Amino acid sequence: MRKILITNDDGINAGGLIRLAKAAKEFGEVWVVAPEKQRSAISHAITLHKDIEAWEVSFPIEGVHAYACDGMPADCIRIGVLNIVPGGPDNVLCGINYGVNVANDIQYSATIAAAMEAAFQKIHAIAFSEDFSDNIAVTEKYLKEIIGDLITRPLLMNEIWNVNFPCCDLSDFKGILDDAKVSKEVYYHDHYNEKKLENGHVAYTIEGVRNYDAEDGTDLWAVLHDHISVGKVKNIG
């Protein structure tokens, strides 16, 4: 039976992770190794100078082997592939991230980085994300279809599949944009607000304005125009 390892960066209790594990059960034996808490936007960080702890936890989907980990998402993939999943997984699925991972902003994503760590370990990997919304109708309708399509679709060395779902109603959904290119734009235009502290230091708080301008045929264009974006992202190497 196919063995599937799942992680995320929103934490072991995140709804997107649970939904992905439930869908993945139709395609094989599911193992979850996920951070114990929120680890978003830490990219490909791994733990080097202390032990990584992992422990088995109860999981709301029957038959799923689930472990929480005090490390980073990339750590979860590493110990999952090398230690926890017997013989190693055949596939890695990451997500479903709360917030799309598109355009140049993907360099910060720990969801993307976890999938790329799997690719580095020579495991076929798919990252899944959806826009910030409680409207998950498109994801729920098409998630299994896309897993089934991509789980055996070939990738070159150090490549991953990156899938992003829009948050529109099904009546507004425009279709799947396959082979979506990574936009050269940014998803958020960021700046930092400054606050002078009593100790003389300055505190900087990030704030972003969403970008609604993207090149046709790109991942950012797809989610802005009510499409599912399916494309490849290449790791270094």
VOPAGU-2260 file (C-alpha; in pm, 1 decimal, decimal comma):
REM VOPAGU-2260
SITE   aa  ch    i         X         Y         Z
SITE  MET   A    0       0,0       0,0       0,0
SITE  ARG   A    1     112,2     353,6     -77,3
SITE  LYS   A    2     242,9     535,7     231,2
SITE  ILE   A    3     166,3     906,5     253,1
SITE  LEU   A    4     335,5    1146,5     496,2
SITE  ILE   A    5     156,5    1473,5     574,5
SITE  THR   A    6     275,6    1786,4     751,1
SITE  ASN   A    7     186,4    2155,5     763,3
SITE  ASP   A    8     300,5    2479,2     923,5
SITE  ASP   A    9     -26,5    2573,1    1095,4
SITE  GLY   A   10       6,6    2303,8    1361,2
SITE  ILE   A   11    -115,2    1952,0    1436,5
SITE  ASN   A   12    -468,1    2070,2    1523,6
SITE  ALA   A   13    -525,7    2283,4    1213,2
SITE  GLY   A   14    -844,3    2214,2    1022,2
SITE  GLY   A   15    -667,2    2215,1     686,0
SITE  LEU   A   16    -433,0    1937,7     797,9
SITE  ILE   A   17    -722,7    1724,7     920,0
SITE  ARG   A   18    -913,6    1770,6     593,7
SITE  LEU   A   19    -604,9    1680,4     389,1
SITE  ALA   A   20    -544,1    1365,8     593,9
SITE  LYS   A   21    -907,5    1262,0     550,8
SITE  ALA   A   22    -885,7    1304,0     172,1
SITE  ALA   A   23    -547,0    1130,3     151,6
SITE  LYS   A   24    -682,6     815,1     320,1
SITE  GLU   A   25    -844,5     719,0      -9,7
SITE  PHE   A   26    -499,1     694,5    -167,7
SITE  GLY   A   27    -298,3     504,4      90,7
SITE  GLU   A   28    -183,6     464,5     449,7
SITE  VAL   A   29    -156,5     807,2     608,4
SITE  TRP   A   30     108,0     923,8     853,3
SITE  VAL   A   31     102,2    1274,1    1002,4
SITE  VAL   A   32     408,2    1436,2    1156,2
SITE  ALA   A   33     325,1    1800,1    1220,0
SITE  PRO   A   34     440,0    2087,5    1441,9
SITE  GLU   A   35     279,1    2108,0    1784,0
SITE  LYS   A   36     197,3    2476,0    1719,0
SITE  GLN   A   37     197,5    2748,0    1454,6
SITE  ARG   A   38     520,1    2762,6    1248,5
SITE  SER   A   39     420,7    2979,7     952,2
SITE  ALA   A   40     665,2    3187,9     744,9
SITE  ILE   A   41     983,8    3025,1     874,4
SITE  SER   A   42    1076,0    2889,4     532,1
SITE  HIS   A   43    1323,4    2596,4     532,0
SITE  ALA   A   44    1456,7    2629,8     886,1
SITE  ILE   A   45    1567,3    2307,5    1055,1
SITE  THR   A   46    1674,4    2231,7    1412,2
SITE  LEU   A   47    2046,6    2178,9    1463,1
SITE  HIS   A   48    2146,9    2270,1    1817,7
SITE  LYS   A   49    1894,3    2080,0    2028,2
SITE  ASP   A   50    1703,8    1754,2    2019,7
SITE  ILE   A   51    1380,6    1734,3    1823,3
SITE  GLU   A   52    1098,3    1575,6    2020,1
SITE  ALA   A   53     802,6    1392,5    1863,8
SITE  TRP   A   54     521,0    1204,0    2033,3
SITE  GLU   A   55     219,9    1007,8    1917,8
SITE  VAL   A   56    -112,5    1190,1    1953,0
SITE  SER   A   57    -478,4    1107,3    1901,4
SITE  PHE   A   58    -613,0    1227,6    1567,7
SITE  PRO   A   59    -973,8    1288,2    1460,2
SITE  ILE   A   60    -942,9    1074,7    1145,8
SITE  GLU   A   61    -955,3     701,7    1219,3
SITE  GLY   A   62    -659,0     496,9    1099,8
SITE  VAL   A   63    -418,0     789,2    1068,3
SITE  HIS   A   64     -83,8     752,8    1249,1
SITE  ALA   A   65     -24,9    1098,1    1399,7
SITE  TYR   A   66     274,5    1255,7    1573,7
SITE  ALA   A   67     322,4    1606,4    1708,4
SITE  CYS   A   68     671,2    1754,5    1688,7
SITE  ASP   A   69     838,2    2047,6    1862,4
SITE  GLY   A   70    1052,7    2118,6    1556,3
SITE  MET   A   71     996,5    2296,7    1227,8
SITE  PRO   A   72     791,3    2170,5     930,7
SITE  ALA   A   73    1110,5    2070,4     749,2
SITE  ASP   A   74    1214,9    1880,7    1064,5
SITE  CYS   A   75     881,1    1698,0    1055,9
SITE  ILE   A   76     952,7    1580,7     702,8
SITE  ARG   A   77    1306,8    1476,8     786,2
SITE  ILE   A   78    1220,5    1266,5    1090,6
SITE  GLY   A   79     907,3    1137,2     920,9
SITE  VAL   A   80    1097,4    1018,6     614,6
SITE  LEU   A   81    1410,5     898,5     793,4
SITE  ASN   A   82    1271,8     762,4    1121,2
SITE  ILE   A   83     897,6     747,0    1176,1
SITE  VAL   A   84     732,7     609,6     860,7
SITE  PRO   A   85     849,7     246,6     822,8
SITE  GLY   A   86    1055,2     221,1     504,4
SITE  GLY   A   87     982,9     585,3     426,1
SITE  PRO   A   88     680,7     734,8     248,4
SITE  ASP   A   89     598,3     714,5    -121,2
SITE  ASN   A   90     445,9    1063,1    -120,8
SITE  VAL   A   91     449,3    1374,6      92,5
SITE  LEU   A   92     152,1    1610,2     110,6
SITE  CYS   A   93     183,8    1948,0     284,6
SITE  GLY   A   94    -101,4    2168,6     400,3
SITE  ILE   A   95    -373,5    2258,3     354,6
SITE  ASN   A   96    -217,6    2594,1     439,4
SITE  TYR   A   97    -439,9    2875,3     564,0
SITE  GLY   A   98    -349,5    3138,7     304,4
SITE  VAL   A   99    -233,3    3084,6     -51,6
SITE  ASN   A  100     134,3    3029,4    -132,7
SITE  VAL   A  101     190,3    3207,8    -460,6
SITE  ALA   A  102     422,2    3452,6    -634,3
SITE  ASN   A  103     757,7    3551,0    -486,4
SITE  ASP   A  104     619,1    3517,5    -134,6
SITE  ILE   A  105     659,2    3138,1    -155,6
SITE  GLN   A  106    1022,0    3181,2     -43,5
SITE  TYR   A  107     892,6    3247,1     309,7
SITE  SER   A  108     647,6    2956,9     320,1
SITE  ALA   A  109     720,4    2668,5     554,1
SITE  THR   A  110     452,6    2467,2     371,3
SITE  ILE   A  111     645,2    2499,9      44,4
SITE  ALA   A  112     975,4    2442,0     225,7
SITE  ALA   A  113     848,5    2119,4     383,6
SITE  ALA   A  114     750,5    1990,5      39,3
SITE  MET   A  115    1090,3    2093,1     -93,5
SITE  GLU   A  116    1259,4    1904,7     189,8
SITE  ALA   A  117    1068,2    1597,9      75,3
SITE  ALA   A  118    1191,9    1654,6    -279,9
SITE  PHE   A  119    1545,9    1681,9    -142,5
SITE  GLN   A  120    1484,6    1341,5      20,1
SITE  LYS   A  121    1373,8    1215,7    -326,4
SITE  ILE   A  122    1007,6    1185,7    -226,4
SITE  HIS   A  123     728,1    1298,9    -459,9
SITE  ALA   A  124     568,9    1602,4    -289,5
SITE  ILE   A  125     262,4    1824,2    -327,6
SITE  ALA   A  126     191,1    2145,9    -135,8
SITE  PHE   A  127    -170,5    2257,3     -86,6
SITE  SER   A  128    -291,3    2601,5      18,2
SITE  GLU   A  129    -619,3    2792,6      15,4
SITE  ASP   A  130    -710,1    3157,0      43,9
SITE  PHE   A  131    -789,7    3317,4     380,5
SITE  SER   A  132   -1159,9    3241,8     414,0
SITE  ASP   A  133   -1414,5    3012,5     571,3
SITE  ASN   A  134   -1545,2    2942,3     219,8
SITE  ILE   A  135   -1376,5    2611,1     137,4
SITE  ALA   A  136   -1633,4    2491,6    -116,4
SITE  VAL   A  137   -1387,8    2472,9    -408,2
SITE  THR   A  138   -1126,2    2293,2    -199,8
SITE  GLU   A  139   -1376,8    2039,8     -72,5
SITE  LYS   A  140   -1509,2    1963,8    -420,1
SITE  TYR   A  141   -1176,1    1930,9    -602,3
SITE  LEU   A  142    -919,5    1823,4    -340,5
SITE  LYS   A  143    -946,5    1446,7    -395,7
SITE  GLU   A  144    -955,0    1489,9    -773,3
SITE  ILE   A  145    -632,3    1688,8    -766,7
SITE  ILE   A  146    -459,3    1450,0    -525,8
SITE  GLY   A  147    -553,0    1161,8    -754,6
SITE  ASP   A  148    -419,9    1346,1   -1058,8
SITE  LEU   A  149     -92,4    1467,7    -909,9
SITE  ILE   A  150       8,7    1185,1    -675,9
SITE  THR   A  151     156,3     988,7    -967,0
SITE  ARG   A  152     222,7    1276,3   -1207,5
SITE  PRO   A  153     600,0    1285,7   -1264,2
SITE  LEU   A  154     831,8    1548,5   -1123,6
SITE  LEU   A  155    1193,6    1617,6   -1207,3
SITE  MET   A  156    1467,4    1623,1    -942,7
SITE  ASN   A  157    1400,8    1886,9    -674,0
SITE  GLU   A  158    1057,4    1980,2    -808,6
SITE  ILE   A  159     727,4    1987,9    -621,6
SITE  TRP   A  160     365,7    2042,9    -718,9
SITE  ASN   A  161     215,5    2359,3    -572,4
SITE  VAL   A  162    -164,8    2379,4    -556,4
SITE  ASN   A  163    -366,0    2684,0    -448,4
SITE  PHE   A  164    -744,3    2696,8    -405,7
SITE  PRO   A  165    -953,1    3016,0    -431,3
SITE  CYS   A  166   -1215,0    3102,4    -170,8
SITE  CYS   A  167   -1500,8    3172,4    -412,4
SITE  ASP   A  168   -1840,2    3005,5    -429,4
SITE  LEU   A  169   -1871,7    2708,0    -664,0
SITE  SER   A  170   -2097,3    2915,7    -887,4
SITE  ASP   A  171   -1810,5    3163,0    -941,0
SITE  PHE   A  172   -1536,9    2902,8    -986,9
SITE  LYS   A  173   -1369,2    2934,1   -1330,1
SITE  GLY   A  174   -1169,5    2610,4   -1349,0
SITE  ILE   A  175    -822,4    2467,0   -1294,6
SITE  LEU   A  176    -520,4    2650,8   -1433,8
SITE  ASP   A  177    -268,7    2374,6   -1499,8
SITE  ASP   A  178      99,9    2448,5   -1546,9
SITE  ALA   A  179      61,7    2783,3   -1370,4
SITE  LYS   A  180     385,7    2978,8   -1357,1
SITE  VAL   A  181     509,5    3141,1   -1037,9
SITE  SER   A  182     424,8    3509,9   -1055,6
SITE  LYS   A  183     716,6    3751,9   -1039,1
SITE  GLU   A  184     496,7    3983,7    -837,6
SITE  VAL   A  185     446,5    3968,6    -460,3
SITE  TYR   A  186     129,6    3858,4    -284,8
SITE  TYR   A  187     165,5    4130,4     -21,5
SITE  HIS   A  188     327,6    4472,3     -35,0
SITE  ASP   A  189     482,7    4488,0     312,6
SITE  HIS   A  190     600,8    4764,2     537,4
SITE  TYR   A  191     689,7    4794,4     905,9
SITE  ASN   A  192     524,4    5018,9    1161,7
SITE  GLU   A  193     768,5    5162,4    1416,2
SITE  LYS   A  194     711,4    5211,9    1786,9
SITE  LYS   A  195     965,1    5368,4    2022,0
SITE  LEU   A  196    1001,0    5168,3    2342,8
SITE  GLU   A  197    1078,9    5298,7    2690,2
SITE  ASN   A  198    1419,2    5126,9    2684,8
SITE  GLY   A  199    1519,3    5328,3    2379,0
SITE  HIS   A  200    1478,4    5041,8    2134,6
SITE  VAL   A  201    1242,3    5050,8    1839,1
SITE  ALA   A  202     981,5    4777,4    1780,5
SITE  TYR   A  203     893,7    4697,6    1418,2
SITE  THR   A  204     557,6    4537,0    1335,3
SITE  ILE   A  205     498,0    4402,9     984,9
SITE  GLU   A  206     187,2    4505,0     796,1
SITE  GLY   A  207      89,3    4409,1     442,8
SITE  VAL   A  208    -146,8    4522,8     170,8
SITE  ARG   A  209    -267,9    4252,3     -63,9
SITE  ASN   A  210    -161,1    4278,1    -427,6
SITE  TYR   A  211    -437,0    4241,0    -687,4
SITE  ASP   A  212    -214,6    4276,6    -993,2
SITE  ALA   A  213     -59,0    3968,6   -1157,2
SITE  GLU   A  214      56,2    3841,1   -1495,7
SITE  ASP   A  215    -188,3    3624,9   -1691,4
SITE  GLY   A  216    -131,6    3252,3   -1651,3
SITE  THR   A  217      45,9    3278,5   -1317,0
SITE  ASP   A  218     -41,6    3130,6    -979,3
SITE  LEU   A  219    -134,4    3470,0    -834,1
SITE  TRP   A  220    -353,0    3553,5   -1135,6
SITE  ALA   A  221    -530,7    3219,3   -1096,6
SITE  VAL   A  222    -641,9    3264,5    -736,0
SITE  LEU   A  223    -732,7    3629,4    -795,4
SITE  HIS   A  224    -958,7    3518,7   -1080,5
SITE  ASP   A  225   -1130,6    3226,2    -905,6
SITE  HIS   A  226    -920,1    2945,4   -1050,4
SITE  ILE   A  227    -733,0    2661,1    -883,3
SITE  SER   A  228    -362,9    2705,8    -952,8
SITE  VAL   A  229    -155,8    2392,0   -1021,9
SITE  GLY   A  230     210,4    2438,5   -1103,4
SITE  LYS   A  231     564,2    2326,3   -1035,8
SITE  VAL   A  232     814,2    2493,2    -804,9
SITE  LYS   A  233    1179,8    2400,2    -835,6
SITE  ASN   A  234    1412,2    2368,5    -539,5
SITE  ILE   A  235    1774,9    2474,9    -547,8
SITE  GLY   A  236    1996,6    2217,0    -711,5
